[in-house]
Amino acid sequence: MAFFEMAKTAIGTVLRKPATRRYPSVAPKSTPLTRGRVSIDPSRCISCGMCMKKCPSGAICVRKEEKTWSIDRLKCIVCNCCVEVCPVHCLTMDTSYFPCVTEHRAIDVHVITYVKPERPKRPETGEKPGEGTDGSS
Amino acid sequence: MPRRIVVPFGPQHPVLPEPIHLDLVLKDEHVEEALPSIGYIHRGLETLVTKREYPEYVYIAERTCGICSFIHGMTYCQAVEKLVDCTVPERALFLRTIWSEYSRLHSHLLWLGLFADALGFENLFMASWRLRESVLDVLEETTGGRVIQGSCKVGGVRKDISGETLERMRKGLDIIERDAGEIADVFLRDDSIVSRTRGIGVLSREDAYALGAVGPTARASGVGIDLRKTGYAAYDKLSFSPVVETAGDCHARCAVRVKELFTSIDLIRQAIAKIPDGPIEEKPKKNPEGDYFARSEQPRGELVHYVKGDGSRHLVRSRIRTPTLTNLPSLVRMLKGCNLADVPVIVLSIDPCIGCAER
């Protein structure tokens, strides 16, 4: 009986489709929750630096003067921490993984294009000290 | 007159991806003595606790081990929750239990595959890992990570599982149970496996107890210690009995793990049936102060996380005791008197995870 069992399995295995995916032609499996890589919307980033401060591996670097947000993909442990702490939700988790690299340099630099909206001018003339009306930075 | 020679085993060895080195003192083919040495992959994770704030350290605690990652994170959270006086909501406890049991399933299936591979049973290795893949799919679908789940946080959990997904998981368990049954049959009864493992690397009950063996290594020798019985997370609300074997050899250790697959499946079913509705996290109200030992049952045995806080955002000390380190004295005892050809099988039978033993 064991022989028939084995023959059945063997024939089934030959006729069946492969159990693995033909990867480059077929997209890899992912779920809506999959943590692939961090992506940023530079038009919404307010350069607060919370992501840099909270990152457990120190992969993110925010430079306020140069207006850049950079991430070292090889340091990033894709823990979702920055996405959780971002106050304006400009960071999101992409479900596709970061592709392989051949050089040991994978720093993504994004130029922050966010412009602080100008505060609407107050109609009354009485100005309080210390409250700047200058909206540009 | 037999000659005594010393054969080095590891840290690079074909059957063992873990960097442990053993000096085997041989007399002909028999091992007279085994001298272990570790220290190849120390990463200093415990010191990092002073450099990161306590909520961020969960990510690092999880990365102590690449297999039982969720349970590391959970145990660290349990310890810190005591320091910050935080009561975890019921639903979060049940979710933690479900994810720990899925972790146990995938860890045991990984080990069973490696064990089959160490015996030269490639086919069974593939079958075990294929089944493990379906467990990993569930973990990825519910937490976002395959092996590093990252879903535990101080005060609760990050992700909730919807009722619909729970129902799908419950149905998926039937398929996992059926496939596990097929593999279990081979592991427990196949002639080639039995002849390679029965009566090899015997650890008596007294030795297991005296040398401080934990987890499946202890349970295979008849010491019925299972930390889940202490009732952390939601285990006090679920009924199960620890799997205990008495032979103490490699086959018994394999049998314990095979049978634990079904215990885990049963525990997940119970947890899905009993899970209450409600919030999934509670915000800590103060900074950690004082010290606490949290214990839990990893797939490999007892895990202890010790944390000490001084009222600031940073903890002052963290200490992790992992089951592999505790099982090393038992391993040395098992190796005494065995054949050289059986050494890889015996070393693998304690499920060594040097990565977490050295941290």
Interface residues (C-beta under 8 A of the other chain):
Chain A: A19 K29 T31 L33 T34 R35 K54 P56 I77 V78 C79 N80 C81 E84 M93
Chain B: R52 E53 E56 Y57 Y59 I60 R63 R130 D137 E140 E141 T142 T143 G144 G145 I148 G150 R158 K159
